[in-house]
């Protein structure tokens, strides 16, 4: 019996599919899991548009800082947490790890 090779890209795709085969249909098992990531994309859309218009990401450092802040803000919002308190806790932990607190 011979196995027909489909090509390098097809092999990569098949390996990817097989690697995550138990995770592809998680949304069927759990009602709270959406089948797409549209919710996350929709919640970030206005922020991405604002960043592009205001050109806030002229450097890699600015991009990373902005992405981190937006991620924290949206996470806090979705969990019903206070963003300022969350930011305070993150900064406090970082300063403690650096030995400055």
Legacy VTK file of the C-alpha trace (Angstrom):
# vtk DataFile Version 3.0
C-alpha trace
ASCII
DATASET POLYDATA
POINTS 101 float
0.000 0.000 0.000
1.466 3.354 -0.974
0.668 6.712 0.531
0.327 9.561 -1.903
2.103 12.682 -0.683
0.117 15.822 -1.233
2.962 18.286 -0.933
4.814 20.167 1.749
2.015 22.655 2.535
-0.668 19.977 2.603
1.458 17.880 4.959
1.874 20.871 7.286
-1.861 21.492 7.232
-2.646 17.860 8.005
-0.144 17.843 10.879
-1.727 21.021 12.260
-5.219 19.560 12.015
-4.178 16.327 13.678
-2.267 18.134 16.447
-5.398 19.987 17.549
-8.012 17.391 16.595
-9.495 17.297 20.114
-9.917 21.080 20.161
-11.577 21.801 16.799
-15.134 21.270 17.990
-14.900 22.399 21.614
-17.774 24.793 20.954
-20.066 21.792 20.425
-19.277 20.448 23.891
-19.568 23.711 25.798
-22.413 26.141 25.190
-20.407 29.152 26.434
-17.668 28.681 23.814
-18.339 30.523 20.559
-17.517 28.731 17.301
-15.569 31.770 16.060
-13.433 34.471 17.601
-15.731 37.190 16.267
-16.584 38.415 19.770
-12.933 39.151 20.488
-12.462 40.776 17.094
-15.588 42.907 17.454
-14.566 44.073 20.919
-11.153 45.208 19.646
-12.280 46.698 16.324
-12.823 50.295 17.488
-9.523 50.238 19.382
-7.603 49.051 16.324
-9.230 51.724 14.162
-8.361 54.414 16.739
-4.751 53.223 16.846
-4.464 53.332 13.050
-6.020 56.791 12.767
-3.941 58.309 15.559
-0.764 56.499 14.423
0.026 55.499 18.009
2.165 52.563 16.947
5.130 54.187 15.313
7.578 51.986 17.195
7.591 48.377 18.355
7.749 49.521 21.971
4.613 51.644 21.546
2.796 48.778 19.802
3.609 46.339 22.591
2.651 48.804 25.321
-0.626 49.682 23.650
-1.486 46.018 22.992
-0.816 45.130 26.626
-2.975 47.979 27.925
-5.855 47.177 25.579
-5.675 43.499 26.485
-5.835 44.315 30.197
-8.680 46.783 29.673
-10.784 44.383 27.605
-10.094 41.458 29.932
-11.176 43.511 32.937
-14.262 44.704 31.090
-15.329 41.183 30.104
-14.796 39.871 33.643
-16.631 42.782 35.233
-13.466 43.886 37.052
-12.157 47.375 37.699
-9.480 48.204 35.096
-7.639 50.663 37.356
-7.369 48.095 40.147
-6.205 45.434 37.690
-3.580 47.773 36.241
-2.438 48.719 39.748
-2.040 45.039 40.679
-0.090 44.251 37.514
2.263 47.194 37.989
2.720 46.422 41.671
3.613 42.805 40.871
6.073 43.878 38.168
7.779 46.342 40.496
7.958 43.713 43.234
9.558 41.228 40.824
12.097 43.886 39.838
12.901 44.475 43.519
11.679 48.074 43.435
8.680 47.670 45.696
LINES 1 102
101 0 1 2 3 4 5 6 7 8 9 10 11 12 13 14 15 16 17 18 19 20 21 22 23 24 25 26 27 28 29 30 31 32 33 34 35 36 37 38 39 40 41 42 43 44 45 46 47 48 49 50 51 52 53 54 55 56 57 58 59 60 61 62 63 64 65 66 67 68 69 70 71 72 73 74 75 76 77 78 79 80 81 82 83 84 85 86 87 88 89 90 91 92 93 94 95 96 97 98 99 100
